[in-house]
Amino acid sequence: MNEDERKILALRFVVVALIFFALAGIEGILMRLRILNLLTDLFDERHFYSMMTAHPFVGIYGWAYMAVMGAFYFLVPYVLKRDIYSKRASYASFWLMISGLAIIWTTTFVTHYAPLYTLYWPIPVAVELAGWNPAAIFSFGVGVALVLAAVLVFFFNMFATIFLPARVEMNGGEKVGAGYVFKELMLTAFNLDKLWAKVRGIPHYTARVFNYPVFVVSVFRGCVDTTLNALVIGGVGVLLALFGAAHLFSGSSLSYSLIDPLVYKNVFWWGLDLIADGNVLIFTAGTWYLLVPLLLNRQLYGESVVRTVILADLVVSLFVWNHHMLADTPQPLVLQIQGQIFTWGELITMGLTMFAVLATIWRARPVKYSAPLKFVLVSITGYAIGGLAGIIQANYASNRFFHNTQWVIGIHGHIQLLVGLSLTIFAAIYALFPLLTGKALNEKLADAHLLLMGVGGVVMGLAMGLAGTQGMLRRTLYPMGLGIYEPYMGVALIGALMMAAGFAVFIINVVRTVGLGSLVKLFLPQK
Amino acid sequence: MLVSLISHLAMYPQFVIEVIYFGIISVIVAFIVAFYILTQRGGREVEADGGHEGRAGMEKGERNWMLFLFSVALIGNILFLSPILPSARNALYEPKPATTITIYVKNYSFQLPETPIIIPANTPVEFVVISEDLVYGFGIFRKDGSMVFQMQVVPKPYVNRIVWVFEEPGAYDIRSTEYSGPQHPWMFVPDAIIVEGGKS
């Protein structure tokens, strides 16, 4: 692929990601109205929960992953000054992701299948009890497996792009296989080469990780987390497809007891939480590490330390899943305490990340803030607000009254995802837009976008969080009335509408800069 | 008066945490606003490729910041594992229960041993909750909607248990705190528990 082809690839990913973002936002506002016991004639509980099932898949995989994939397909070759490993794999990940999400969305919309993203065993296969359609279980499982297959194809393409070329050059152009990529990844991602050098007594050995820019280090270390996540969640998709197919063909369910619900929950959360660490924390950190020095035209503060911090983040991420299981009393206490202690480790790694970024900005004074830099600053604020709430709820004692409340999904989940992660993605879009299209977006509209999305996201998240401390649960409708929670949900709706307005301003900015026709032409065969 | 206030707040630890949390994030937001204003002004010239950027290891400021973060993590862990919070007192430093209440959950319904369940105040009570089919939640709420405690209910063969000491007399509701299917919102038993005696 030449650079122009990579630009088109990146833009296609980003445009589709934005469509998914809009879809997730519409779902969010509809659900918010339904929580307020409005639109009850339009959709019942079953329909509400099927929407809640699709919402995180569309939001996380459709929006965040597709935007990240598009950006990395352009940025990794750009930074390393080399081509992407496989064009075919790039487009395979594009279509697999869209197909998988379309299947998930259609299944939940048509059949009202609603196991939620948590998929706690045996809820997703409880045909008789929950009244699921076996065909829906099969179809949903296939959709999930396709989405995660897209993610795996993308990561292999990234790993191969990063690790193969040097070897191919060494071998005089001779191709080497996936085994080599895997070995190189393990050695570099976990600094095992350095360890091996120490064992062999090699003095003054420089770890291979120093051959790569910090941004690329974040990409492959984050991809380790998200690959493991894809294997686990994709595996759950395959499992559901098998249960659904077995029911369709035999007419009766396989026994739930084939799978232990607590062991399943441990494996599931171990895998699921790795999205939070890989995609939400490490990829975000990598994007800050790339954008801030580029925008300020200076080196990142403490580059060598930052590489170690990313490694620490990767290691910590493998041991934090227990903070999702602090309310499971059959879980061994030692695991729960371990989960709590490791989760506090994320305060240290994320704190050091923010320090490096802010120190880089501070040392560049006087700074002229461009749109992407403002977005980065607000996204850091979002991470601080959301991350702190996460640290508070992830303690054995406090989890007794925070678990599954609106605090978790409001302050921690949505502020971290919408103000932290999403504003980082928008920062990258504003920074890359001139590179990809040759035109810059309007700065005043960008300011309005930032203000509406940043303030709206914080207002919505904090209102939800306050309802959470009052006892309002997430994933729960209150058909008998919201009572004291109602004003909080009203304010949260205002925050959500502010975010929607911010997104509309962004779309207007894009359309008036490049024109609607250019966006449509992007998806036509290129000359 | 002060003891009474502290004792009251201890029963609503989420509100105390909420106030502390809002205090901290106010400082964070104020810091970022100040940072935004100050960084637009002229500063001491630092060479683009010199200083800490080009060297390995940590600078003094970075090291101090890391030590601060470690200290916060250490103090946070100690505080949350200490018996300050009632949930830690009851769960981590579990008192010997005076009575056990066993509740079964099946087909989206709580099966209580009696309705309402009468519990004496200031007495350790063990709740054993067993699910016959799906994953559920078991939460006890005050009449004002605030949560006293909750736990997940992992289905058989697992037994879910928690010991609690109620200090406030009055009626309490039971609600499932975990989604288990579209019938989940209806898993609500008002006035399921009456706590008698103790201080009001």
Interface residues (C-beta under 8 A of the other chain):
Chain A: D44 E45 R46 F48 Y49 H112 A114 L116 T118 Y120 W121 P122 I123 A126 L129 A130 G131 P261 L262 K265 N297 R298 Q299 L300 Y301 G302 E303 S304 V305 M325 A327 D328 T329 P330 L333 I337 Q340 I341 W344 G345 L347 I348 G351 L352 F355 A356 L358 A359 I361 W362 R363 A364 R365 P366 V367 K368 Y369 L377 V378 I380 T381 A384 I385 L388 A389 I391 I392 N395 Y396 A397 S398 N399 R400 F401 F402 H403 N404 T405 W407 G465 L466 T469 Q470 G471 M472 L473 R475 T476 L477 Y478 P479 M480 G483 I484 Y485
Chain B: P13 Q14 F15 I17 E18 Y21 I24 I25 I28 V29 I32 F35 Y36 L38 T39 Q40 R41 G42 G43 R44 V46 A48 D49 G51 H52 E53 G54 R55 A56 G57 M58 E59 G61 E62 W65 M66 L69 F70 V72 A73 G76 N77 F80 L81 L85 S87 A88 A91 L92 N107 Y108 D133 L134 V135 G137 G139 F141 R142 D144 G145 S146 M147 V148 F149 Q150 M151 Q152 V154 P155 Y158 V159 N160 R161 I162 R175 T177 E178 Y179 S180 G181 P182 Q183 H184 P185 W186 F188
